Amino acid sequence: MPTSDKTLIVFPMLESWNSTTKMATIAASVDKKRVLCRISLDILMDNFGATEEVPMRSVAEYRHNIQDVAKQLIESERYEEDGSILIRACDL
């Protein structure tokens, strides 16, 4: 999914927590196509002060920071094989 200067990236208020994989997911809309942007509990704890009890609190608190990183990864076309974006520690 190539991006360009005209690519519209929007972040609707859609987010979820997967307790099995311990990953938070926020949704992005890239030219009206859904892209899931994932970030692990470990990265949330190390970089945003998350806790295991309420990991999504830090996602809400640092949503703009996480979105900025996700947007950079989308613009750089750093998609995973499944079309999602995975935010790693080296991306922060």
Short mmCIF file of the C-alpha atoms (twelve columns), coordinates in Angstrom:
data_MODEL
# 
_entry.id   MODEL 
# 
loop_
_atom_site.group_PDB 
_atom_site.id 
_atom_site.type_symbol 
_atom_site.label_atom_id 
_atom_site.label_alt_id 
_atom_site.label_comp_id 
_atom_site.label_asym_id 
_atom_site.label_seq_id 
_atom_site.Cartn_x 
_atom_site.Cartn_y 
_atom_site.Cartn_z 
_atom_site.pdbx_PDB_model_num 
ATOM 1  C CA . MET A 1  0.000   0.000   0.000  1 
ATOM 2  C CA . PRO A 2  2.179   2.881   -1.203 1 
ATOM 3  C CA . THR A 3  1.827   6.236   0.477  1 
ATOM 4  C CA . SER A 4  2.372   9.645   -1.001 1 
ATOM 5  C CA . ASP A 5  2.042   13.291  -0.060 1 
ATOM 6  C CA . LYS A 6  -1.677  12.956  -0.838 1 
ATOM 7  C CA . THR A 7  -2.213  9.955   1.448  1 
ATOM 8  C CA . LEU A 8  -4.826  10.651  4.089  1 
ATOM 9  C CA . ILE A 9  -4.010  9.043   7.457  1 
ATOM 10 C CA . VAL A 10 -6.697  9.368   10.118 1 
ATOM 11 C CA . PHE A 11 -6.876  7.747   13.557 1 
ATOM 12 C CA . PRO A 12 -10.484 7.041   14.589 1 
ATOM 13 C CA . MET A 13 -11.075 6.442   18.294 1 
ATOM 14 C CA . LEU A 14 -10.848 2.670   17.911 1 
ATOM 15 C CA . GLU A 15 -8.545  0.772   20.217 1 
ATOM 16 C CA . SER A 16 -8.413  -2.623  21.857 1 
ATOM 17 C CA . TRP A 17 -6.375  -4.765  24.215 1 
ATOM 18 C CA . ASN A 18 -5.490  -8.411  23.541 1 
ATOM 19 C CA . SER A 19 -4.782  -10.060 26.886 1 
ATOM 20 C CA . THR A 20 -3.455  -13.226 25.214 1 
ATOM 21 C CA . THR A 21 -0.739  -11.501 23.162 1 
ATOM 22 C CA . LYS A 22 -0.445  -8.553  25.600 1 
ATOM 23 C CA . MET A 23 -0.717  -6.087  22.704 1 
ATOM 24 C CA . ALA A 24 -2.609  -2.837  22.394 1 
ATOM 25 C CA . THR A 25 -4.039  -2.015  18.998 1 
ATOM 26 C CA . ILE A 26 -5.133  1.343   17.647 1 
ATOM 27 C CA . ALA A 27 -6.767  1.668   14.268 1 
ATOM 28 C CA . ALA A 28 -5.623  3.919   11.474 1 
ATOM 29 C CA . SER A 29 -7.472  4.722   8.299  1 
ATOM 30 C CA . VAL A 30 -5.084  5.054   5.360  1 
ATOM 31 C CA . ASP A 31 -6.936  6.321   2.302  1 
ATOM 32 C CA . LYS A 32 -10.083 4.794   3.836  1 
ATOM 33 C CA . LYS A 33 -8.427  1.379   4.368  1 
ATOM 34 C CA . ARG A 34 -8.117  0.056   7.922  1 
ATOM 35 C CA . VAL A 35 -4.597  -0.497  9.241  1 
ATOM 36 C CA . LEU A 36 -4.075  -1.966  12.702 1 
ATOM 37 C CA . CYS A 37 -1.178  -0.460  14.657 1 
ATOM 38 C CA . ARG A 38 0.074   -2.676  17.473 1 
ATOM 39 C CA . ILE A 39 2.305   -2.014  20.458 1 
ATOM 40 C CA . SER A 40 3.302   -4.525  23.142 1 
ATOM 41 C CA . LEU A 41 2.787   -4.254  26.878 1 
ATOM 42 C CA . ASP A 42 6.567   -4.324  27.434 1 
ATOM 43 C CA . ILE A 43 7.041   -1.256  25.221 1 
ATOM 44 C CA . LEU A 44 4.091   0.495   26.839 1 
ATOM 45 C CA . MET A 45 5.582   -0.201  30.284 1 
ATOM 46 C CA . ASP A 46 9.127   0.840   29.321 1 
ATOM 47 C CA . ASN A 47 8.193   4.005   27.424 1 
ATOM 48 C CA . PHE A 48 4.802   5.159   28.683 1 
ATOM 49 C CA . GLY A 49 4.567   3.932   32.276 1 
ATOM 50 C CA . ALA A 50 1.829   1.379   31.590 1 
ATOM 51 C CA . THR A 51 0.829   -1.192  34.169 1 
ATOM 52 C CA . GLU A 52 -0.299  -4.783  33.598 1 
ATOM 53 C CA . GLU A 53 -3.548  -4.018  35.418 1 
ATOM 54 C CA . VAL A 54 -4.633  -1.125  33.165 1 
ATOM 55 C CA . PRO A 55 -2.367  -1.053  30.098 1 
ATOM 56 C CA . MET A 56 -4.829  0.910   27.982 1 
ATOM 57 C CA . ARG A 57 -4.659  3.886   30.347 1 
ATOM 58 C CA . SER A 58 -1.218  4.734   28.957 1 
ATOM 59 C CA . VAL A 59 -2.510  4.256   25.408 1 
ATOM 60 C CA . ALA A 60 -5.172  6.871   26.116 1 
ATOM 61 C CA . GLU A 61 -2.710  9.189   27.855 1 
ATOM 62 C CA . TYR A 62 -0.018  8.939   25.159 1 
ATOM 63 C CA . ARG A 63 -2.311  8.397   22.189 1 
ATOM 64 C CA . HIS A 64 -0.865  11.300  20.200 1 
ATOM 65 C CA . ASN A 65 2.712   10.068  20.699 1 
ATOM 66 C CA . ILE A 66 1.754   6.551   19.607 1 
ATOM 67 C CA . GLN A 67 -0.180  7.901   16.623 1 
ATOM 68 C CA . ASP A 68 2.778   10.036  15.546 1 
ATOM 69 C CA . VAL A 69 5.051   6.981   15.520 1 
ATOM 70 C CA . ALA A 70 2.418   4.885   13.720 1 
ATOM 71 C CA . LYS A 71 1.994   7.628   11.109 1 
ATOM 72 C CA . GLN A 72 5.757   7.720   10.478 1 
ATOM 73 C CA . LEU A 73 5.811   3.929   10.055 1 
ATOM 74 C CA . ILE A 74 2.856   4.046   7.656  1 
ATOM 75 C CA . GLU A 75 4.479   6.826   5.633  1 
ATOM 76 C CA . SER A 76 7.693   4.757   5.517  1 
ATOM 77 C CA . GLU A 77 5.645   1.728   4.409  1 
ATOM 78 C CA . ARG A 78 6.945   -0.387  7.298  1 
ATOM 79 C CA . TYR A 79 4.034   -2.831  7.147  1 
ATOM 80 C CA . GLU A 80 4.120   -6.333  8.578  1 
ATOM 81 C CA . GLU A 81 3.224   -9.288  6.327  1 
ATOM 82 C CA . ASP A 82 -0.404  -9.108  7.489  1 
ATOM 83 C CA . GLY A 83 -0.660  -5.410  6.571  1 
ATOM 84 C CA . SER A 84 -0.491  -4.157  10.154 1 
ATOM 85 C CA . ILE A 85 2.029   -1.810  11.739 1 
ATOM 86 C CA . LEU A 86 4.110   -3.011  14.695 1 
ATOM 87 C CA . ILE A 87 5.602   -0.282  16.864 1 
ATOM 88 C CA . ARG A 88 8.941   -1.464  18.236 1 
ATOM 89 C CA . ALA A 89 11.165  0.106   20.894 1 
ATOM 90 C CA . CYS A 90 13.585  1.284   18.197 1 
ATOM 91 C CA . ASP A 91 10.762  3.287   16.584 1 
ATOM 92 C CA . LEU A 92 10.243  5.464   19.659 1 
# 
